[in-house]
Amino acid sequence: MMYKYPDTTILVFCKAPIAGQVKTRLMPQLTAQAAVDIHSELTQRVLTLLLQSQLCPIQLWCSPDRNHSFFQFCLNDYHVSLQVQQGKDLGERMLYAINHALQQSSRVLLIGCDCPSLTISDFDFAINALQNTQDIVLAPAEDGGYVMIGMKRAYPELFINKTWGHASVLKTTRQQIKRMNLNCIETVMQWDVDTFEDLQRYRQSKIM
C-alpha cells in the first residue's frame, strides 16, 4: 500500500472484546455483550477511517494478547500489524509501544480505539506538526485526559509514575512538557465513549 506518510506509524491500543472486561461503564444500561459490541464497533470505525485515509502504517496493540478472533479479523480486514501490550500499567504499556515503533518509524501517534471525534484532519495536523518544529502533539479530551499523543522520540517522564484514568492527566502532562522545555501543539478538543451519555452522543452524531 502507498502511504502519504510512510515514515510515521499510528498505534491503536485495544483490549480484547470480552464481555465484562470492556466498556463496563456502559452497564447496567447495556448488557455486557452490548458493551462488547460497542467496543468492537468503535474499534472497527477508527481502523476503517485510518485504512481508507492511507496516511501511514497502522499497528494494533492488543491486550492481553493477540489470540482473540477479533484481532485476527482486524489483521485480515484492516491491514494492521498486531503487537502485544507490555507493562504493569497504561503508562508503561504506552511507553513500550512508542519505543518499539520508533525503532522503525520517525514519528508515532498513539490513540485509543474509542474516540469517534478524531478525524483524518486531526491525524494529518499531528503528523505535519511533528514533521516541523513540534516535539509533542496532544489531542486533549473533555474528561481531563487525552486521546492521542504523538512524538518523534520517547519521553519516559510523560508516562511513568502517573495515575491514569483521572481528570488531571492532561493537566499534569502539560506541566511536565513545559518543565522539559518541549514544543507542544494540541488538536481541537476531543471526546471519547466511556459512559452511557457518551454513547448517546455518539449515536446522535453524524460521525458514525
C-alpha positions in Angstrom: 0.0 0.0 0.0 1.2 3.5 -0.8 1.1 5.8 2.2 1.1 9.6 2.4 3.5 9.4 5.4 5.3 6.1 5.2 7.8 7.1 8.0 5.0 7.6 10.5 3.1 4.9 12.4 -0.2 5.1 14.2 -0.5 2.9 17.3 -4.1 1.9 18.2 -4.5 0.5 21.8 -7.3 -2.1 22.1 -8.5 -4.6 24.6 -9.9 -8.0 23.5 -13.7 -7.7 23.3 -14.5 -9.9 26.2 -17.9 -9.5 28.0 -17.5 -7.9 31.4 -14.0 -6.6 30.6 -14.6 -3.8 28.1 -16.8 -0.7 28.3 -18.1 -1.7 31.8 -19.2 1.9 32.5 -21.9 1.5 29.8 -23.5 -1.1 32.2 -26.1 -1.5 33.6 -27.9 0.5 30.8 -26.4 -2.0 28.4 -25.7 -5.7 28.8 -22.1 -6.9 28.9 -22.5 -8.3 25.3 -23.9 -5.0 24.1 -21.0 -3.2 25.6 -18.7 -5.6 23.8 -20.5 -4.8 20.5 -19.9 -1.0 21.1 -16.3 -1.6 21.8 -15.9 -3.6 18.6 -17.9 -1.1 16.6 -15.7 1.8 17.7 -12.5 -0.1 17.0 -13.6 -1.0 13.5 -14.7 2.6 12.9 -11.3 4.0 13.6 -9.5 1.3 11.7 -11.7 1.8 8.7 -11.0 5.6 8.9 -7.3 5.0 9.0 -7.2 2.4 6.3 -9.2 4.5 3.9 -7.1 7.5 4.5 -3.8 5.7 3.6 -1.9 8.1 5.8 0.6 5.7 7.3 1.1 2.1 8.6 -1.2 1.1 11.5 -0.2 -1.1 14.4 -3.0 -2.6 16.6 -1.6 -3.0 20.1 -3.6 -5.9 21.7 -4.3 -6.8 25.3 -3.9 -9.2 26.9 -2.6 -11.0 23.8 -3.3 -11.1 20.1 -5.0 -14.5 20.0 -8.6 -13.3 20.2 -10.6 -13.9 17.0 -11.4 -10.2 16.8 -7.8 -9.3 16.5 -7.3 -11.9 13.7 -10.3 -10.4 12.0 -8.7 -6.9 12.2 -5.4 -8.3 10.9 -7.1 -9.7 7.8 -9.6 -6.9 7.1 -7.7 -3.7 8.1 -4.1 -4.4 7.0 -2.8 -3.7 10.6 0.2 -5.4 12.2 -0.6 -7.0 15.6 1.5 -6.2 18.6 1.1 -7.1 22.3 0.9 -4.5 25.0 3.5 -5.0 27.7 3.8 -3.2 31.1 2.3 -3.1 34.5 0.1 0.0 33.9 -1.1 2.1 31.0 1.9 4.4 31.1 4.4 1.5 30.9 2.4 -0.1 28.0 2.3 3.2 26.1 6.0 3.9 26.6 6.9 0.3 25.5 4.8 0.7 22.3 6.2 4.1 21.4 9.8 2.9 21.9 9.1 -0.2 19.8 7.6 1.7 17.0 10.3 4.4 16.9 12.9 1.7 16.2 11.4 1.7 12.6 9.5 4.9 12.3 10.5 8.6 12.5 7.2 9.6 14.2 4.4 7.9 16.1 0.9 8.7 17.1 -0.7 6.7 19.8 -4.5 6.6 20.2 -7.2 4.5 21.9 -9.9 2.8 20.0 -12.9 4.7 21.4 -12.7 8.3 20.3 -15.1 8.9 17.4 -14.3 12.7 17.3 -10.8 12.2 15.9 -10.8 12.9 12.2 -8.3 12.4 9.4 -7.7 16.2 9.6 -6.6 15.7 13.2 -4.1 13.0 12.2 -2.8 15.0 9.3 -2.4 18.0 11.5 -0.5 16.0 14.1 1.9 14.3 11.6 2.7 17.6 9.9 3.4 19.3 13.3 5.9 16.5 14.2 7.5 16.9 10.8 8.1 20.5 11.7 9.2 22.0 15.0 6.9 20.3 17.4 8.2 17.7 19.8 4.8 16.6 21.1 1.3 16.6 19.8 -1.7 16.1 22.1 -5.4 15.6 21.4 -7.0 16.9 24.7 -10.2 15.2 25.9 -13.2 16.8 27.6 -12.8 14.4 30.6 -9.4 15.8 31.5 -7.3 13.2 29.7 -6.0 13.0 26.2 -7.0 10.7 23.3 -3.8 11.0 21.2 -0.2 11.7 21.9 2.4 12.0 19.2 6.2 12.3 19.3 9.4 11.6 17.4 11.4 10.4 20.4 10.3 8.7 23.6 10.0 10.7 26.8 9.6 8.3 29.7 8.9 11.2 32.1 5.5 11.6 30.5 4.4 8.0 31.2 5.9 6.7 34.4 4.7 7.4 38.0 1.3 8.7 36.8 -2.2 8.0 37.9 -4.2 7.1 34.8 -7.9 7.3 34.1 -8.1 10.5 36.2 -9.3 14.0 35.4 -5.8 15.6 36.0 -3.9 13.5 33.4 -4.0 16.3 30.7 -3.0 19.0 33.2 -0.1 17.1 34.7 1.1 16.1 31.2 1.1 19.7 30.0 3.0 20.7 33.2 5.6 18.1 32.5 6.0 19.1 28.9 6.5 22.7 30.0 9.1 21.7 32.6 11.0 19.7 30.0 11.1 22.7 27.6 9.4 20.7 24.8 7.5 22.3 22.0 3.9 21.0 22.1 0.8 21.7 20.0 -2.7 20.4 20.6 -5.6 19.5 18.3 -9.1 20.7 18.9 -10.9 19.3 22.0 -12.0 15.7 21.6 -14.3 13.3 23.4 -14.5 9.5 23.7 -17.1 7.0 24.6 -16.9 5.9 28.2 -20.3 6.5 29.7 -23.9 5.8 28.5 -24.3 9.6 28.0 -21.2 9.5 25.7 -22.8 6.6 23.8 -26.0 8.6 23.3 -23.9 11.5 22.0 -22.1 9.1 19.6 -25.4 7.7 18.3 -26.9 11.1 17.8 -23.8 12.4 16.0 -23.2 12.1 12.3 -19.7 10.7 12.6 -20.6 7.0 12.6 
